[in-house]
Amino acid sequence: MSLLATAKASASSISFDTDGLPFIIDNSATGAICNERSLFVGSFAQQLVSIETAEGTFTKQRNIETLRLVLNGDAGSQHSYDVHGVVDPDSPFILLGIPFLRKFFAKSAGTGDIFDDETWILTQATDSHFTWDYGKHERHFQHGDSILPELWLYEGTAYFSAFCSRLRGYLNDKVSYTFSSAFSHPPEINLRRHHSDSPLTSSDALVNEGDDDYGITD
């Protein structure tokens, strides 16, 4: 893949992948923590934040900004939400709390509810069932080697698109991308006899299939 920009940029390269990111869906976490800056939109604001998890409560000075959260349902549909998240590059994982999501969807619905009771996750030994936004969407997924309820998001080109959106904010210019298939299919070469009654010799032409049958002799 190549990332092309019309503005001058540093010669240093930026690496990324398009295989997605694992989000741990936590029944106890009261916020969202992400170690991938490219998923955030807008500018950052530093705040002293406290987040409660199953392992306890921690308080840190961290950047807070809008996380562009894209959830995929079982039917393959994508649903995008802008939520406030903590940018923590030191975090070894990405965390998404169910209590946090329940408050977010209740507030977004404008029903006056404090919590959306139909946003939940049922976790078993090797798989989980995640339902959100007043039960409108659901996702069944298998756990990975960690046995944690890791939901893989931004698979395919979604992660790459988020990367481009973030980079566009830095460059303040148009960013586009292209995929090259150069040399992935070698040209088909076919030996064909020159219009002559004589046997094929080294002096006969090597002609690409589809060209006019002109001979090139020694």
N, C-alpha and C positions, 0 to 999 in steps of 0.2 A: 504494500500500500504506500501511496505517496500523499503527503499533505502539502497543498499548495496555497501560498498566500501572496497577495499583491503588495504587501508592505515589506519593508526591509526587516529582517530578523537576525538573531544571533546565529552563528554557524553551528552552535551546539545542538545536538539532536535530542529529541524527546521520545522515549519509548513508551509503548502502551500495548495492551492486548484487547481482543474482542471476545473473550470467552466468558464474560460475565463476572459478577462479584457475589460472594456469599454473605447474606444478611442473616444474623441470628435473631430469630423472633423470640423475644423474652417476655414471659408472662408477668415479670415483676418490674422491669425497667420503666422509669417514668419519663424517658426522653429518647432521643435518637442520636447515636454517635456514629460518625463516619470518618474513616481515615483517607478517603479519596476526594481530593479537592475538586476534581473535574465535575463532580455531580452537583456542585453548588452553583447557584446563579446569583448575580449581584455582588455587592461589596461585603466585606466582613466587618464585624464589630466585636471587639474583645469584651468579655464579661466574666465575672466570677460565677461559675455554674456548679450546682450540686445535683448529682444524679444518683438515684437509688436503684440498685440491682439486687439480684439474689445473693451476691457476694458482699453486700453492704453499701454504704453511701460514701461517695468521694466528691471532693470539691477541688476544682482547678480553675486557673485563668485560661480560658479558651475562646476561640473565635466562634461566634454564632451567626448563622446566615441561613438563607432559604435553600433547602435540599429539594431538588427535583426528583421526587420519588415516583418510580414507574413500576407498578405491580401487574403481573400477568395472571389472568384467570385460567381455569382449567380449559376453557373453550379457546384459549389462545389470544383473547382480546387483551389489549393494553390499557391501563388506566393510570393517568398521570396526576400527581398531587404535589403541591408546593407546601412543604412543612418546615418549621424551624428546627434546625439540627445543629449539633455541636461538631466542629471540625477538630478532630484529635489525631494528628499524624502519628502519635506515639501508640495509639491503640492497636493491639494485635488483631482486632476483629471489628466488624461493623454491626452495630446493635440497633434493633428496632423494638421499642417497648409496646406491649399491648395496651397498658393503661394510657400511655401517651397517644396512641392511635384512637382509642375510644373517646378521649376528650376532643381530639381533632375533628373526627367525623361528626360528633354531636354538635360542636360549634359550627361546622360548615353547613349542617342541615338546617340550622336556625329554628329548631323545634323547642328550644328551651331546656332540653335535656342536658345534664352535666356529663353523662357518659352514654356512648352508643353500646347498648348491651348485646348487640348482634355482631360486634367485632370481637373475635376470640380466636384462640388456637388450642386445638386438642393434640397433645404430643404423646406419642406412645414410644415403644422401644426403638423402632427403626423408621417410623414415618409420622407425619403430622398432617392435620387438616386445619387450614387457615381460612377464616371467613372475615370479611370486612365491609365497611360502609353499609350498615344496617342490613347485612345479609345479602346484599346485591351480588357480591362476587365471592368466589371461593377458589382455593388452590390446594390440591393434595400433592404432597411431595415426599420423597424418600430422604432419609438422613445420609450424610456422607460418612467417611471413616471416623470423624470426630464423635459421631453419635449425637451431636447437637442438632437442634432444629434449624439447620442452615438452608435458607431459601435462596436459590441462585437467581439474581436479577440482572438486567442489562445484558442479556445474552445476545449473541449475534452482533448486529451493528449498533445496538442501542447505546452501549458503553462508548463506542467510537463517536457516535453523534453527540453524546454528552461532553466528550473530550473536545470536539470541534466547537461546541457552544462556549465552553470555558475559554478556549484559546482565542476565539473571536473577541471576547471581552478584553483580553490583553492587547490584541493587535488593533482593535477598533477598525477593522477592515473586513472585507469579505473573505471567507475561507471556504474552499471547496476541496474535494478529494477525488481521486481517480484510481481505478484498478487497472493494472497493465497485464496483458496476457502475451507480451512479446516473447517470442521463442518458445512458447508453451506447446505450439504445434509446428513441428518442422515441415518444410515444404515437401510435397510429394514429388519425387523424382522418378521418371519412367524412361527406360531405354527404349527408343523406337528406331526402327530401321529407316534409313534415308531412302527416298524414292529411287531405287536402283535394283537391278537384278542380281547384283553382287552380294555375297554374304556380308553380314554385319562385321565391321572391322573397327579398330581403334580410331580410324579417321572419320567414322560416322558420327553423327551429332548426339550429344547428350541434351535432350530437350525436356523442359518442364511440361508436365501434363497440362493440356489446355492451350499451349502455344501453337502457332503455325508451324508446320513441319518443314522448317528450313534447315539445311545441313550446314555445318561448320566444319570445313576440312582443314587438314594440316597444310 
